[in-house]
């Protein structure tokens, strides 16, 4: 992201809300230059187009003068700041594995996958339609997924692993994805490649015999 816009986002994050004048003042203190209100408004307009800041609201002054527009961050803007989710997730997963037997870990992971599959609310009856719905849900959650027919039935690909930093350390999350995809499809596919193993994609083969019997039921 352009540096000035990232700085404006940081100012809004620190202050909760800011006017153009307060952003100009903060940028001048930060950068030591004479950035103008016109320039700041241009950057605010671009940030608003990208849905990173809210539509400005009017705030009346406590002293005489015209009301000022106040800007705040949107939820989407928070994605542009570093977070500690990966470290937290890794720590929780480690603690779970240290304090629970393997079958206890599996119960938790299976429960999480089941909850996610329920959230996806896959309602289609034919396998191609189900795959379309599954792909839409996976893409909403960062998997960059696609599917295509092949000689053996269908193959579902996930081109991105949302927890790649964790998945290469344990099979637990790969098993969760398998459970999730199986629950959403209504069949158990066969995994033919894994990003965690260095492959370009995770691939799930759905045999033709299974897809045919699923369509008939």
VODO-221353 format. One line per field, with one value per residue (C-alpha): residue in three letters; z, y, x; residue number from 1. Coordinates in steps of 0.02 Angstrom, whole numbers, plus 50000, padded with zeros to 5 digits. Each point is the difference from the previous one (the first is absolute). Layout:
# VODO-221353
pase c(ALA / ...)
zz c(Z / ...)
yy c(Y / ...)
xx c(X / ...)
palo c(NUM / ...)
//
This chain:
# VODO-221353
pase c(UNK / UNK / UNK / UNK / UNK / UNK / UNK / UNK / UNK / UNK / UNK / UNK / UNK / UNK / UNK / UNK / UNK / UNK / UNK / UNK / UNK / UNK / UNK / UNK / UNK / UNK / UNK / UNK / UNK / UNK / UNK / UNK / UNK / UNK / UNK / UNK / UNK / UNK / UNK / UNK / UNK / UNK / UNK / UNK / UNK / UNK / UNK / UNK / UNK / UNK / UNK / UNK / UNK / UNK / UNK / UNK / UNK / UNK / UNK / UNK / UNK / UNK / UNK / UNK / UNK / UNK / UNK / UNK / UNK / UNK / UNK / UNK / UNK / UNK / UNK / UNK / UNK / UNK / UNK / UNK / UNK / UNK / UNK / UNK / UNK / UNK / UNK / UNK / UNK / UNK / UNK / UNK / UNK / UNK / UNK / UNK / UNK / UNK / UNK / UNK / UNK / UNK / UNK / UNK / UNK / UNK / UNK / UNK / UNK / UNK / UNK / UNK / UNK / UNK / UNK / UNK / UNK / UNK / UNK / UNK / UNK / UNK / UNK / UNK / UNK / UNK / UNK / UNK / UNK / UNK / UNK / UNK / UNK / UNK / UNK / UNK / UNK / UNK / UNK / UNK / UNK / UNK / UNK / UNK / UNK / UNK / UNK / UNK / UNK / UNK / UNK / UNK / UNK / UNK / UNK / UNK / UNK / UNK / UNK / UNK / UNK / UNK / UNK / UNK / UNK / UNK / UNK / UNK / UNK / UNK / UNK / UNK / UNK / UNK / UNK / UNK / UNK / UNK / UNK / UNK / UNK / UNK / UNK / UNK / UNK / UNK / UNK / UNK / UNK / UNK / UNK / UNK / UNK / UNK / UNK / UNK / UNK / UNK / UNK / UNK / UNK / UNK / UNK / UNK / UNK / UNK / UNK / UNK / UNK / UNK / UNK / UNK / UNK / UNK / UNK / UNK / UNK)
zz c(50000 / 49966 / 50151 / 50040 / 50000 / 50115 / 50117 / 49998 / 50045 / 50144 / 50063 / 49994 / 50090 / 50139 / 50021 / 49965 / 49895 / 49924 / 49901 / 49847 / 50103 / 50134 / 49867 / 49915 / 50168 / 50042 / 49828 / 50014 / 50170 / 49932 / 49836 / 50031 / 49837 / 49956 / 49936 / 49962 / 50040 / 49813 / 49987 / 50155 / 49931 / 49838 / 50098 / 50108 / 49843 / 49935 / 50166 / 50001 / 49823 / 50063 / 50149 / 50126 / 50085 / 50038 / 49916 / 50097 / 50128 / 50060 / 50173 / 50072 / 50083 / 50184 / 49947 / 49863 / 49823 / 49865 / 50039 / 49948 / 49911 / 50107 / 49927 / 50075 / 49944 / 49933 / 50055 / 49832 / 50039 / 50148 / 49876 / 49956 / 50174 / 50067 / 50118 / 50112 / 49946 / 49926 / 50160 / 50108 / 49894 / 50001 / 50189 / 50027 / 49883 / 50090 / 50170 / 49943 / 49932 / 50160 / 50119 / 49905 / 49928 / 49811 / 49996 / 50106 / 49876 / 49858 / 50086 / 50011 / 49820 / 49935 / 50100 / 49926 / 49824 / 50030 / 50063 / 49845 / 49884 / 50084 / 49980 / 49814 / 49981 / 49843 / 49930 / 49818 / 49948 / 49848 / 50024 / 49880 / 50091 / 50169 / 49939 / 49947 / 50175 / 50084 / 49894 / 50043 / 50187 / 49990 / 49902 / 50129 / 50126 / 49904 / 49915 / 49818 / 49946 / 49830 / 49932 / 49835 / 49931 / 49951 / 49939 / 50178 / 50054 / 50068 / 50080 / 50123 / 50018 / 50138 / 49938 / 50165 / 50177 / 50121 / 50139 / 49901 / 50141 / 50114 / 49879 / 49957 / 50184 / 50028 / 49904 / 50116 / 49892 / 49839 / 50083 / 50047 / 49818 / 49943 / 50128 / 49949 / 49814 / 50028 / 50106 / 49872 / 49852 / 50086 / 49942 / 50053 / 49862 / 49979 / 50027 / 49858 / 50043 / 50146 / 50013 / 50167 / 49906 / 49878 / 49863 / 49907 / 50057 / 50114 / 49885 / 50047 / 49878 / 50005 / 49911 / 49865 / 50082 / 50158 / 49909 / 49902 / 50154 / 50091 / 49857 / 50002 / 50188)
yy c(50000 / 50178 / 50063 / 50154 / 49898 / 49870 / 50141 / 50071 / 49829 / 49989 / 50172 / 49950 / 49837 / 50090 / 50138 / 49907 / 50144 / 50155 / 50156 / 50056 / 50135 / 49876 / 49879 / 50140 / 50048 / 49820 / 49971 / 50158 / 49945 / 49826 / 50049 / 50173 / 50068 / 50122 / 49881 / 50093 / 49969 / 49984 / 49856 / 49915 / 50013 / 49918 / 49853 / 49989 / 49990 / 49856 / 49910 / 50021 / 49929 / 49846 / 49988 / 50025 / 50152 / 50043 / 50132 / 50159 / 50062 / 50179 / 50045 / 50169 / 50099 / 50046 / 50174 / 50114 / 49939 / 49886 / 49815 / 49883 / 49833 / 49855 / 49841 / 49826 / 49832 / 49864 / 49818 / 49962 / 50123 / 49895 / 49871 / 50125 / 49991 / 49858 / 49878 / 49857 / 49872 / 49878 / 49996 / 49985 / 49858 / 49910 / 50015 / 49939 / 49852 / 49953 / 50009 / 49896 / 49865 / 49999 / 49986 / 49889 / 49825 / 49986 / 49947 / 50153 / 50114 / 49916 / 50031 / 50186 / 50013 / 49899 / 50111 / 50157 / 49930 / 49951 / 50176 / 50076 / 49882 / 50047 / 50184 / 49971 / 49940 / 49896 / 49961 / 49949 / 49822 / 49965 / 49986 / 50143 / 50116 / 49944 / 50031 / 50176 / 50035 / 49920 / 50102 / 50160 / 49963 / 49950 / 50158 / 50108 / 49923 / 50025 / 49832 / 50062 / 49842 / 49933 / 49838 / 49909 / 49834 / 49866 / 49820 / 49934 / 50120 / 50171 / 50080 / 50144 / 50109 / 50120 / 50112 / 50087 / 49933 / 50131 / 49925 / 49951 / 50051 / 49872 / 49862 / 49949 / 49959 / 49881 / 49902 / 50063 / 50145 / 49900 / 49871 / 50140 / 50058 / 49822 / 49985 / 50170 / 49962 / 49825 / 50071 / 50133 / 49881 / 49856 / 49880 / 49963 / 50048 / 49937 / 50127 / 49992 / 50148 / 50117 / 50176 / 49947 / 49871 / 50130 / 49971 / 50148 / 49958 / 49888 / 49887 / 49894 / 49865 / 49956 / 49832 / 49988 / 49850 / 50101 / 50153 / 49893 / 49912 / 50168 / 50073 / 49854 / 50005)
xx c(50000 / 50055 / 50099 / 49895 / 49840 / 50076 / 50053 / 49823 / 49930 / 50123 / 49948 / 49817 / 50038 / 50092 / 49870 / 49839 / 49937 / 50079 / 49960 / 50097 / 50086 / 50056 / 50063 / 50098 / 50077 / 50046 / 50078 / 50104 / 50064 / 50038 / 50081 / 50068 / 49927 / 49861 / 49867 / 49838 / 49818 / 49965 / 50125 / 49928 / 49823 / 50059 / 50072 / 49844 / 49892 / 50106 / 49991 / 49812 / 49987 / 50092 / 49881 / 50140 / 49923 / 49820 / 49893 / 50045 / 49876 / 49981 / 50061 / 49955 / 50137 / 49997 / 50060 / 49929 / 50032 / 49933 / 49973 / 50140 / 49996 / 50060 / 50077 / 50015 / 50069 / 49888 / 50016 / 50081 / 50141 / 50057 / 50068 / 50136 / 50075 / 50108 / 49916 / 50053 / 49870 / 50125 / 50103 / 49845 / 49930 / 50167 / 50012 / 49822 / 50026 / 50161 / 49917 / 49852 / 50114 / 50105 / 49852 / 49880 / 50017 / 49996 / 49818 / 49956 / 50090 / 49905 / 49834 / 50037 / 50059 / 49852 / 49882 / 50078 / 49986 / 49819 / 49959 / 50081 / 49906 / 49837 / 50043 / 50031 / 49818 / 50025 / 49827 / 50028 / 49957 / 50110 / 50188 / 50045 / 49879 / 50067 / 50177 / 49952 / 49933 / 50150 / 50120 / 49908 / 50013 / 50184 / 50043 / 49911 / 50120 / 50162 / 50027 / 50002 / 49908 / 49946 / 49928 / 49994 / 49935 / 50125 / 49995 / 49979 / 49862 / 50042 / 50152 / 49994 / 50155 / 50047 / 50140 / 50031 / 50014 / 49931 / 50108 / 50154 / 50118 / 49916 / 49952 / 50178 / 50032 / 49855 / 49868 / 49863 / 49945 / 50011 / 49887 / 49880 / 49992 / 49965 / 49860 / 49930 / 50001 / 49929 / 49858 / 49957 / 50005 / 49914 / 50137 / 50179 / 50122 / 50178 / 50139 / 50127 / 50113 / 50033 / 50070 / 50076 / 50106 / 50064 / 49871 / 49926 / 49823 / 49901 / 49898 / 49850 / 49943 / 49815 / 49975 / 49868 / 49916 / 49972 / 49934 / 49877 / 49931 / 49988 / 49899 / 49879 / 49970)
palo c(1 / 2 / 3 / 4 / 5 / 6 / 7 / 8 / 9 / 10 / 11 / 12 / 13 / 14 / 15 / 16 / 17 / 18 / 19 / 20 / 21 / 22 / 23 / 24 / 25 / 26 / 27 / 28 / 29 / 30 / 31 / 32 / 33 / 34 / 35 / 36 / 37 / 38 / 39 / 40 / 41 / 42 / 43 / 44 / 45 / 46 / 47 / 48 / 49 / 50 / 51 / 52 / 53 / 54 / 55 / 56 / 57 / 58 / 59 / 60 / 61 / 62 / 63 / 64 / 65 / 66 / 67 / 68 / 69 / 70 / 71 / 72 / 73 / 74 / 75 / 76 / 77 / 78 / 79 / 80 / 81 / 82 / 83 / 84 / 85 / 86 / 87 / 88 / 89 / 90 / 91 / 92 / 93 / 94 / 95 / 96 / 97 / 98 / 99 / 100 / 101 / 102 / 103 / 104 / 105 / 106 / 107 / 108 / 109 / 110 / 111 / 112 / 113 / 114 / 115 / 116 / 117 / 118 / 119 / 120 / 121 / 122 / 123 / 124 / 125 / 126 / 127 / 128 / 129 / 130 / 131 / 132 / 133 / 134 / 135 / 136 / 137 / 138 / 139 / 140 / 141 / 142 / 143 / 144 / 145 / 146 / 147 / 148 / 149 / 150 / 151 / 152 / 153 / 154 / 155 / 156 / 157 / 158 / 159 / 160 / 161 / 162 / 163 / 164 / 165 / 166 / 167 / 168 / 169 / 170 / 171 / 172 / 173 / 174 / 175 / 176 / 177 / 178 / 179 / 180 / 181 / 182 / 183 / 184 / 185 / 186 / 187 / 188 / 189 / 190 / 191 / 192 / 193 / 194 / 195 / 196 / 197 / 198 / 199 / 200 / 201 / 202 / 203 / 204 / 205 / 206 / 207 / 208 / 209 / 210 / 211 / 212 / 213 / 214 / 215 / 216 / 217)
//
